[in-house]
Amino acid sequence: MVSKNGIKKLVKVNTVSEVMLDGEDGLSASLSSNESGYPMYNINVERGFYTVFELKRKYERQDKRIILDSDFQRESVWKPVQKAELVESILMGLPLPIFYFNQDKHGRLIVVDGRQRLTALFEFMSDKWALKNLKVLAELNGKKFGQLSPVVQGQIEDYQIQAHVIQPPTPDRIKFDIFDRVNRAGTQLNKQEIRNALYQGNATELLNRIVKTEEFRIATEDAFIKNARMKDRYLVIRFLAFELYFQERLMAEGKPYLYKNDMDELLGLSMEYINTLAEKEVGHLYDFVLGALKNAIQFLDKNAFRMVRANGARSPINMNVFEILMHLMSRLTGQDLAYRDRIGYRIEELKGNSEFQESIGSHRDNWQKAELRFKMVDAILEDVLSWRE
């Protein structure tokens, strides 16, 4: 059914409990057995010592130097008794488990492991809660930080925590593996969830804004309504990353970036680039993606972003099909609706092509395979341009 504004309305909502992407194996955070490691000199993890007062000061600066509120951190909030026991442990001089930080290129510390502990300490030092149920230092029960003696306050402020700090130029692939190892006790994170923490700013806000639009929901047929695990953002950043790459807007060491089959590097560099853009330029990227999504709704049939299985079953959205068709949709205009059926035929012909199918099979992020996919979809665009004449 189509509404007055030309946007298709879906009657049935996808109720699948876990969202899947065709080819999502690349989202696994830990290094797979077929991935070659990086030389040790590229891994830069140093031990650091910080006082609680120093970290709180970094957190409260206008240009925050420590990031606590990472979207990838999904664990439940600590209970009051856990917070109070943490303060009591500090006052007893007990060592705390090691913290893990990632230091970005701007010197900010992003908390990989230890967010709940730091949040509890910062809130206590801001008089947001009082100690209670302490067993060893029971005389402090009922007191907030401001009600403690200066000596006790100093014990908390001067307490030194030990942290392992992942520093540049440690490659993203290694960071993902470190995140994965540190967080194995809880929900294992995928690469996009970790990337969302590493590159907070314009990029994460842009992706979040796009995937919450009605256009994205309809174009992807409600595929990401439940348990997306940021796979929706992964789709969009892959599309944007290739577009930025083709436009030579990504730079490395003062020269246009050359893609070397490392998708994690490409996506990280793209998010880093978007974070440097002015608000107006970020708005242009938003409009660019929304325009492509609107065209996808107008031009593409149901299941357009999916491959048809041999048994005819409905497959998950294919990320490679999504990025190339969005590439095509971003270049169509309203006048091209006259060729809608021809475009649809050419797309189905492409999806049935054995070379194309090979390009989205194993090693799909190899540059030769990616380049082949985009050349094949550009051939459809050339046909459309010839029809316009």
Secondary structure, 3 states (H helix, E strand, C coil): CECCCCCECCCCCCCCCCCCEECHHHHECCCCCCCCCCCHHHCCEEEEEEEHHHHHHHHHCCCCCEECCCCCCCCCCCCHHHHHHHHHHHHCCCCCCCEEEEECCCCCEEEEECHHHHHHHHHHHCCCCCCCCCCCCHHHCCCCHHHCCHHHHHHHHCCEEEEEEECCCCCHHHHHHHHHHHCCCCCCCEHHHHHHHHCCCHHHHHHHHHHCCHHHHHHCCCCCCCCCCCHHHHHHHHHHHHHHHHCCCCEECCEECCCCCCHHHHHHHHHHHHHCCCHHHHHHHHHHHHHHHHHHHHHCCCCCCEEECCCCCEEEEEHHHHHHHHHHHCCCCHHHHHHHHHHHHHHHHHHCCHHHHHHCCCCCCCHHHHHHHHHHHHHHHHHHHHHHC
